[in-house]
Amino acid sequence: MRVARGFLGDLEDAGQRAVDGLAQLATRLYGGELRLGVTGLRRAGKTVLVTSLLDNLLKAGRLPFLDVMAQGRFVAARLRPQPDPAIPRFDYEGFLSALTGPDPVWPKPTSAVSEIRLDLRFRPGGLVRQRLGGIATLTLDIVDYPGEWLLDLPLLDQEFAHWSRTTLELSTLGPRRDLSRPWREALDALDPAADADEATARRLAEVYTDYLKACRSNAVGLSLLQPGRFLEPGEMAGAPVLTFCPLPPAPGAGRRSLHALMAERFEAYKDKVVRRFYREHFAKLDRQIVLVDVLSALNAGAPGLDDLERSLALTLDSFDFGRPGLLSWLGGARIDRVLFAATKADHVAANQHVNLKTLLESFLSAPLNAVRFSGARVETTALAAVKSTETVLTDYQGQPLACVQGVPVGRDAPTVIFPGEVPANRGDVPAGAEGRFDFTNFRPPKGLGADGRGLPNVRLDQALQFLIGDRLA
């Protein structure tokens, strides 16, 4: 019996050591640090999303479907000094004040990279992790940057002649044809093989930048805008590296020609701006959320949707899932989860949210299949970072009709609006559909966050569950 007990004791000790070993391994599987990139295509609301995300985590607020909250394991969150003092801090307090003040307004969009850090404290879940006891901490760094910068990454795989050809071809399509006319006329009036001079280069760059700005305007709704720093130059405003534009072919052009100068500056832009940004920021991200204003693209009709489709394809290709190549020599981006989110879901009735999500996914169906086959995690959703409307039912010819009630931009009183139905698929929007859709923008309602529970939102918790939930398990 003593032998048996000794054997059982040894077996029990061995089992205990195995459990302890698993527990030690578990300490490396939760908590730690995570860098989340937030970007958006054309005024998709990334500043509002980051502000709401922070507010709800700091106040343990309206996030019922974030598992760590639902299971009662979340302890608290607090802001911390960011790790890189050279990067501007995301102005959470200022943006929150704009949303929650007596006369609330949407905060101004940021035009450069910013960062903020917070610690999330929680009790681990699962049998092995519970054995560890105590409290775990996930340090979350949120990096906010313009979507135009993400769309610059494909430039690294292109030569000046190829980029010029594709950009010139694109400028003759749809609404770009009229918007690009001053720039194309300026190109017609010069010889790209002639000797370069700085005044001509600057004038062409200015006209081309005006064309990009016109494409970005609300009235048009285009999102494929390269180079991104032409629209958000920051500290580089006026630098020669931003003084170029696409040019037509120039056979026989010499080294001193305008074409040679523009090609040289294109390469400098790739090296000094694009590669630098992705090495210093993008390649260090672990997770990414890309915000998409699908409703504005619908308002623009088929041309806006076509442009959005091109932008999303380039964006997804930028992550280079499962393929050696660009990112491997850029510094090895380690992003393993990407969420594409159709924003402003509260601008349509709740029964249209599924269509909004499937419409977004229809733009990405072919590349998404390839990415998912590689084992990467890419998902889509429809959300509202700050809920500015309520879905209400009204009577229309004896039938209930789902509408939204809120304060439209430009008005002062709540209004009930039928925003229309969202098509479920890109193929459901025929050519020539301009003017068919007119989705309304709404003002932030008064009293946001007055109950201290965090800013009201739609599916922000589900987005967080996909992006960071596994690290809070």
C-alpha positions in Angstrom: 0.0 0.0 0.0 2.9 2.3 0.8 4.3 1.6 -2.6 1.0 2.3 -4.3 0.6 5.5 -2.3 4.2 6.5 -3.2 3.6 5.8 -6.9 0.3 7.8 -6.8 2.0 10.6 -4.9 4.8 10.7 -7.6 2.1 10.7 -10.3 0.2 13.5 -8.5 3.4 15.5 -8.2 4.2 15.0 -11.9 0.7 16.0 -12.8 1.0 19.1 -10.6 4.3 20.0 -12.2 2.6 19.6 -15.6 -0.2 21.9 -14.6 2.3 24.4 -13.2 4.2 24.3 -16.5 1.0 24.9 -18.4 0.2 27.8 -16.1 3.6 29.3 -16.7 3.0 29.0 -20.4 -0.4 30.6 -20.0 1.2 33.7 -18.5 2.7 34.3 -21.9 -0.6 33.8 -23.8 -2.6 36.6 -22.2 -1.9 40.1 -21.1 1.4 41.5 -22.4 1.4 44.3 -25.0 -0.7 44.8 -28.1 -0.5 47.5 -30.8 -3.7 48.3 -32.5 -3.7 50.4 -35.7 -6.8 52.5 -36.5 -7.2 54.0 -40.0 -10.1 55.0 -42.2 -10.9 55.6 -45.8 -12.1 59.1 -46.4 -13.7 60.6 -43.3 -14.9 57.3 -42.0 -14.8 58.5 -38.4 -11.6 57.1 -37.0 -11.1 60.0 -34.5 -14.6 59.4 -33.1 -14.0 55.6 -33.0 -10.8 55.9 -31.0 -12.4 58.4 -28.6 -15.4 56.1 -28.0 -13.2 53.0 -27.6 -11.1 54.8 -25.0 -14.1 56.2 -23.2 -15.9 52.9 -22.9 -12.8 51.0 -21.8 -11.9 53.6 -19.2 -15.5 53.7 -17.8 -16.2 49.9 -18.3 -19.1 51.2 -20.2 -21.4 50.0 -23.0 -19.5 46.9 -24.1 -21.8 44.0 -23.2 -20.5 41.6 -25.8 -16.8 42.0 -25.0 -16.3 38.7 -23.2 -14.1 40.1 -20.4 -16.9 42.5 -19.5 -19.8 40.1 -19.9 -18.1 37.5 -17.6 -17.3 40.1 -14.9 -13.6 39.6 -15.2 -12.7 43.2 -16.2 -11.2 45.2 -13.3 -10.3 48.6 -14.7 -8.4 50.6 -17.3 -6.2 53.7 -17.0 -4.2 55.9 -19.4 -0.5 55.6 -19.4 2.3 57.7 -20.9 2.9 56.6 -24.4 6.2 54.8 -25.2 7.4 57.2 -27.9 7.6 60.8 -26.8 8.3 62.0 -30.3 4.9 60.9 -31.6 1.9 63.3 -30.9 -0.5 62.0 -28.3 -4.1 61.3 -29.4 -6.1 64.1 -27.8 -8.7 61.9 -26.1 -9.7 64.6 -23.6 -10.2 67.3 -26.2 -12.1 65.1 -28.6 -14.3 63.8 -25.8 -15.0 67.4 -24.7 -16.2 68.3 -28.3 -18.6 65.4 -28.2 -20.0 65.9 -24.7 -20.1 69.7 -24.4 -23.2 71.8 -24.2 -23.2 72.2 -28.0 -21.7 68.9 -29.1 -19.8 68.7 -32.4 -17.9 66.0 -34.2 -14.2 66.4 -33.5 -11.9 67.6 -36.2 -10.2 64.7 -38.0 -6.5 64.2 -37.3 -4.2 64.6 -40.2 -1.1 62.8 -39.0 -0.1 59.8 -36.9 -0.9 59.9 -33.2 -0.7 57.4 -30.4 -2.2 56.7 -26.9 -1.5 53.9 -24.4 -3.7 52.4 -21.7 -3.5 49.5 -19.4 -6.4 47.0 -19.2 -6.5 45.0 -15.9 -8.6 41.8 -15.8 -8.9 38.4 -14.1 -7.8 35.6 -16.4 -10.4 33.0 -17.4 -10.1 29.2 -18.0 -9.0 26.6 -15.5 -5.3 26.8 -16.1 -5.2 30.6 -16.1 -7.5 30.8 -13.0 -5.0 28.7 -11.1 -2.5 31.5 -11.5 -4.7 33.8 -9.5 -4.2 37.5 -9.3 -4.7 40.1 -11.9 -3.4 40.3 -15.5 -2.6 43.4 -17.5 -2.8 44.0 -21.2 -1.0 47.2 -22.3 -2.9 48.5 -25.4 -1.2 51.0 -27.7 -3.6 52.6 -30.2 -2.0 54.1 -33.3 -4.2 56.4 -35.3 -3.1 57.3 -38.9 -4.7 58.6 -42.1 -6.1 56.1 -44.5 -4.4 57.8 -47.4 -1.1 56.7 -45.9 -2.2 53.0 -46.0 -3.0 53.4 -49.7 0.5 54.6 -50.3 2.0 51.1 -49.6 1.3 49.7 -53.1 3.5 52.5 -54.5 6.5 50.6 -53.2 5.9 47.9 -55.8 5.6 50.3 -58.8 7.9 52.2 -61.0 7.2 55.8 -61.9 6.2 55.0 -65.5 3.7 52.3 -64.4 2.2 54.5 -61.7 1.9 57.4 -64.1 0.2 55.3 -66.7 -2.4 53.8 -64.4 -3.1 57.2 -62.6 -3.6 59.0 -66.0 -5.9 56.3 -67.2 -8.0 56.5 -64.0 -8.2 60.3 -64.3 -10.2 59.9 -67.5 -12.9 57.8 -65.9 -16.3 58.9 -64.4 -16.3 62.0 -62.2 -12.5 62.2 -62.3 -12.6 63.2 -65.9 -14.0 66.7 -65.1 -12.1 67.0 -61.8 -8.7 66.3 -63.4 -9.2 68.5 -66.5 -7.1 71.5 -65.3 -4.2 69.1 -64.4 -4.5 67.2 -67.7 -4.6 70.4 -69.7 -1.4 71.6 -67.9 0.2 68.3 -68.9 -0.8 68.8 -72.5 0.9 72.2 -72.6 4.4 70.9 -71.8 7.0 68.5 -73.0 8.1 66.0 -70.3 11.4 65.4 -72.1 12.3 69.1 -71.9 14.8 70.3 -69.3 13.4 70.5 -65.8 12.8 73.7 -63.9 11.6 74.0 -60.3 8.8 76.4 -61.1 7.2 74.0 -63.6 7.5 71.1 -61.2 5.9 73.1 -58.4 3.0 74.3 -60.6 2.2 70.8 -61.8 2.3 69.4 -58.3 0.0 72.1 -57.1 -2.6 71.5 -59.8 -2.4 67.7 -59.3 -2.9 68.2 -55.5 -6.0 70.4 -56.2 -7.3 67.5 -58.3 -6.8 65.1 -55.4 -8.5 67.5 -53.0 -11.5 67.8 -55.4 -11.8 64.0 -55.5 -11.8 63.8 -51.7 -14.6 66.4 -51.4 -17.9 65.3 -49.9 -19.8 66.0 -53.1 -17.8 63.3 -55.0 -17.0 60.6 -52.5 -13.8 59.2 -54.0 -11.2 57.4 -51.9 -8.3 56.2 -54.0 -6.0 59.2 -53.6 -2.3 58.8 -54.1 0.2 60.0 -52.9 -1.5 60.4 -49.5 0.9 63.0 -48.2 -0.1 65.4 -50.9 -3.4 65.7 -49.0 -2.0 65.5 -45.5 1.6 66.9 -45.8 2.1 67.8 -42.2 5.7 68.9 -41.5 6.6 68.1 -45.2 4.6 70.9 -46.7 6.6 72.5 -49.4 9.4 69.9 -49.4 10.7 68.8 -52.8 9.8 65.2 -52.0 6.1 66.3 -52.4 6.8 68.2 -55.7 6.0 65.7 -58.4 3.0 64.3 -60.3 2.3 61.5 -62.9 3.6 62.3 -66.4 3.0 60.8 -69.8 5.8 58.8 -71.4 8.8 60.7 -72.6 10.9 58.5 -75.0 14.5 59.6 -75.1 14.2 61.9 -72.1 17.6 62.7 -70.6 18.8 62.8 -67.0 18.0 66.5 -66.8 14.5 66.3 -68.1 11.3 67.1 -66.3 10.3 63.4 -66.6 13.6 62.3 -64.9 13.1 64.9 -62.1 9.6 63.6 -61.4 10.7 60.0 -61.5 13.6 60.8 -59.1 11.2 62.5 -56.6 8.7 59.6 -56.9 11.5 57.3 -55.8 12.4 59.7 -53.0 8.8 59.8 -51.8 8.7 56.0 -51.6 12.0 55.9 -49.7 11.7 59.0 -47.4 8.0 58.9 -46.7 6.4 55.6 -47.4 9.1 53.2 -46.3 9.9 55.3 -43.3 6.2 55.4 -42.1 5.8 51.6 -42.5 9.0 50.7 -40.8 8.4 53.1 -37.9 4.7 52.4 -37.4 2.9 50.0 -39.7 5.4 47.1 -39.3 5.1 47.3 -35.5 1.3 46.8 -35.4 -0.3 43.6 -34.2 -3.9 44.2 -35.1 -5.7 46.6 -37.5 -9.1 48.1 -38.0 -9.9 49.8 -41.3 -13.0 52.1 -41.2 -15.1 52.5 -44.4 -17.8 55.1 -45.1 -19.9 52.9 -47.4 -22.9 55.2 -47.1 -21.1 58.1 -48.7 -19.9 55.9 -51.5 -23.5 54.9 -52.1 -24.5 58.5 -52.2 -21.9 59.0 -55.0 -23.4 56.2 -57.0 -21.6 53.6 -59.1 -18.4 55.8 -59.6 -18.0 56.2 -55.9 -18.5 52.5 -55.3 -16.1 51.6 -58.1 -13.5 53.8 -56.5 -14.1 52.3 -53.1 -13.7 48.8 -54.5 -10.3 49.7 -55.9 -9.3 51.3 -52.6 -10.3 48.3 -50.5 -8.6 45.8 -52.8 -5.3 47.8 -52.5 -5.8 48.1 -48.8 -6.2 44.4 -48.3 -3.3 43.7 -50.5 -1.2 46.0 -48.4 -1.3 43.5 -45.5 0.4 40.9 -47.8 -1.1 37.9 -45.9 0.7 34.6 -46.4 3.0 35.9 -49.1 6.7 36.7 -49.0 7.6 40.0 -50.6 6.9 43.6 -49.8 6.4 43.5 -46.1 9.2 41.0 -45.5 11.8 43.5 -46.6 10.0 46.4 -45.1 10.6 45.1 -41.7 8.2 42.2 -41.3 4.7 43.4 -40.5 3.2 41.1 -37.9 -0.5 42.0 -38.3 -2.5 38.8 -37.8 -6.1 40.2 -37.5 -7.7 42.9 -39.6 -11.3 44.2 -39.2 -13.0 46.1 -42.0 -15.9 48.1 -40.5 -18.6 50.0 -42.3 -19.1 53.0 -40.1 -22.1 55.3 -39.3 -24.4 52.3 -39.1 -26.8 54.4 -37.0 -27.5 56.5 -40.0 -29.7 53.7 -41.3 -32.4 51.7 -39.5 -31.3 48.7 -37.5 -32.9 46.3 -40.0 -30.4 47.6 -42.6 -27.3 46.8 -40.7 -26.9 43.3 -42.0 -27.1 44.6 -45.6 -24.5 47.2 -44.7 -22.1 44.5 -43.6 -22.7 42.2 -46.5 -22.4 45.1 -49.0 -18.9 45.9 -47.5 -18.0 42.2 -47.7 -19.1 42.0 -51.3 -16.3 44.5 -52.2 -13.8 42.1 -50.7 -15.2 38.7 -51.5 -12.5 37.5 -53.9 -9.4 38.7 -51.9 -11.1 37.7 -48.6 -11.3 34.1 -49.7 -7.7 34.0 -50.5 -6.7 35.6 -47.2 -8.8 33.3 -45.1 -7.4 30.3 -47.0 -4.0 31.4 -45.8 -5.2 31.2 -42.2 -5.2 34.9 -41.5 -8.1 36.4 -39.6 -10.0 39.1 -41.5 -13.6 40.0 -40.7 -16.2 42.6 -41.6 -18.8 44.4 -39.5 -21.1 47.4 -39.4 -20.8 49.7 -36.4 -21.3 53.2 -35.1 -18.6 54.5 -32.8 -21.1 57.0 -31.4 -24.8 56.4 -31.8 -26.5 59.6 -32.9 -29.9 58.3 -33.9 -32.7 55.9 -32.7 -34.6 53.5 -34.9 -38.3 54.2 -34.8 -41.3 52.6 -36.5 -43.7 54.8 -38.4 -46.9 54.0 -40.3 -46.7 54.1 -44.1 -49.8 53.1 -46.0 -50.9 50.9 -43.1 -47.5 49.1 -42.8 -44.7 49.7 -40.2 -41.7 51.4 -41.8 -38.3 51.5 -40.0 -36.9 55.0 -39.9 -34.2 56.8 -37.9 -34.7 59.8 -35.6 -31.9 62.3 -35.0 -30.8 65.8 -35.6 -29.5 66.1 -39.2 -26.5 68.3 -39.9 -27.7 71.8 -40.6 -30.8 71.5 -38.4 -31.5 72.0 -34.8 -34.5 69.8 -34.0 -34.9 66.0 -34.1 -36.3 64.7 -37.3 -37.7 61.3 -38.4 -36.2 60.2 -41.7 -36.6 57.2 -43.9 -33.0 56.8 -45.1 -33.8 54.1 -47.7 -32.7 50.6 -48.0 -29.1 49.5 -48.3 -28.3 47.1 -51.1 -27.0 43.8 -49.9 -24.4 43.4 -52.7 -22.3 45.5 -54.9 -24.0 44.0 -57.9 -27.3 45.3 -56.8 -26.2 48.9 -57.6 -26.5 49.4 -61.4 -24.4 51.8 -63.5 -26.1 55.2 -63.6 -27.4 55.0 -60.0 -26.1 58.5 -59.2 -28.8 60.3 -57.1 -30.6 57.1 -56.2 -29.2 57.2 -52.6 -29.2 60.1 -50.2 -28.1 59.0 -46.8 -28.2 61.8 -44.2 -25.4 62.8 -41.9 -26.5 63.5 -38.3 -25.1 65.7 -35.5 -24.0 64.2 -32.2 -26.9 64.4 -29.8 -26.8 66.5 -26.6 -26.1 64.8 -23.3 -23.7 62.1 -24.7 -22.0 60.2 -21.9 -23.9 62.1 -19.2 -24.7 58.9 -17.4 -21.0 58.1 -16.9 -21.3 54.8 -18.7 -19.3 55.6 -21.8 -20.4 56.9 -25.2 -23.4 55.0 -26.7 -22.4 53.0 -29.7 -23.4 50.2 -32.1 -21.3 47.0 -32.0 -18.1 48.6 -30.7 -18.0 45.7 -28.2 -18.1 43.1 -30.9 -15.3 44.8 -32.8 -13.2 44.9 -29.7 -13.9 41.2 -29.1 -12.4 40.3 -32.5 -9.5 42.7 -32.2 -8.3 42.2 -28.6 -10.7 39.7 -26.9 -8.3 36.7 -27.2 -5.7 38.7 -25.3 -8.2 39.3 -22.5 -9.2 35.7 -22.1 
